[in-house]
């Protein structure tokens, strides 16, 4: 406890507005979550002080939003030996209990961009959703990742996976499609020195015919498709923002009945996301928070909406209020991956509610659940 108190004082010294009555770093895992493998509190403080978005204006917190929430983007998983060996406590079967505690009315689960290489391809999602009334699963988009890995997967294998996905939808097992990872870089490379890890990379040719097959599927059924395209990877000199904006604009006009969801606020500046909103009436975005030291650095060039104090950057708060019909909450949580996600209720959702509560009262319910309910055809009554 004394160690945590020292940490409070160090954080407060880095910012005059880093503490208030609604905002307490009291959880036992806070240091582990926010500072990862740093060797000391002093080292952690230096890392936080160096974070590039610290100088951005933030929306101050007031009262938390206490109403229902739909989590429109989640990746829970079954227990694995690796997760168990690190002390992970909660897994996908615990999710209904945890979401009930957090007053989350519905969770939309979906594969990750790199699920395609898992032996199970997470097909257990279909039965899990069927057996839990407060869970909906997207139809799997593993065929996207497989198409991007053409050395391993032949076209016939990709087409077979696509056909199986279509059949799952026809059998009423799923709704929507995704998370389709068209472009996914190794964000772990951005972590502070000495703490780097690995993420598998994907870079599918945006003219690949499987992409149009996916859009034809969702357009015909007037469903959402969740797309993951990372416009930036600054450390490798990558800036594909113009290319990706053109991609979204072309697809939204070609497939007007598709509900195109740009994952994680599009991972682009607000003005560029809003440009897409203005051009494409059938585009939406889910917003996640950086709640872990690795997500702060992994998304530092991908325009994450909050800072390390769990406050929305003012530019994002204003965008959510201006385009209040386009944003919905999507945690991107990976319950069961590591102990960091064991604090989903006590830590993560606590700060989500505070951030939603900092928005204008007339948009809070839209962001929290109404937009997602309309998009995924969810009736909370």
FENHU-V835736 format. One record per backbone hydrogen bond with DSSP energy under -1.0 kcal/mol. NH is the residue of the N-H (numbers start at 1). CO is the residue of the C=O. If there is no record, write none. Layout:
# FENHU-V835736
[[NH,CO] [NH,CO]]
This chain:
# FENHU-V835736
[[5,1] [6,2] [7,3] [8,4] [9,5] [10,6] [11,7] [12,8] [13,9] [14,11] [18,15] [23,20] [26,24] [30,27] [33,29] [34,30] [35,31] [36,32] [38,35] [44,40] [45,41] [46,42] [47,43] [48,44] [49,45] [50,46] [51,48] [54,51] [56,53] [59,312] [65,353] [70,368] [71,106] [72,329] [74,108] [75,333] [77,335] [84,80] [85,81] [87,84] [88,83] [92,77] [94,91] [95,92] [98,94] [99,95] [100,96] [101,97] [102,98] [103,100] [104,99] [105,69] [107,134] [108,71] [109,136] [110,74] [115,112] [117,114] [118,115] [123,120] [125,122] [126,123] [128,124] [129,125] [130,126] [131,127] [135,132] [136,107] [138,109] [139,176] [144,141] [146,142] [147,143] [148,144] [152,149] [153,149] [158,154] [159,155] [160,156] [161,157] [162,158] [163,159] [164,160] [165,161] [166,162] [167,163] [168,164] [169,165] [170,166] [171,167] [172,169] [173,168] [175,137] [177,224] [178,139] [180,226] [182,180] [182,228] [183,228] [184,202] [187,185] [189,186] [190,187] [191,188] [195,192] [202,184] [204,182] [208,205] [211,208] [213,209] [214,210] [215,211] [216,212] [217,213] [218,214] [219,215] [220,216] [221,217] [223,218] [225,259] [226,177] [227,261] [228,180] [230,183] [233,238] [236,233] [237,234] [238,233] [240,231] [244,240] [245,241] [246,242] [247,243] [248,244] [249,245] [250,246] [251,247] [252,248] [253,249] [254,250] [255,251] [258,255] [259,223] [260,282] [261,225] [262,284] [263,227] [265,286] [267,264] [268,265] [273,269] [274,270] [275,271] [276,272] [277,273] [278,274] [279,275] [280,276] [283,280] [284,260] [285,326] [287,328] [293,33] [296,292] [297,293] [298,294] [299,295] [300,297] [302,299] [307,311] [310,307] [313,305] [314,57] [316,313] [317,313] [318,314] [319,315] [320,316] [321,317] [322,318] [323,319] [326,323] [328,285] [329,367] [330,287] [332,73] [337,334] [341,338] [342,339] [344,341] [347,343] [348,343] [349,344] [351,347] [352,348] [353,349] [354,350] [355,351] [356,352] [357,353] [359,356] [363,360] [364,360] [367,363] [368,364] [369,365] [370,365] [371,366] [373,369] [374,370] [375,371] [376,372] [378,373]]
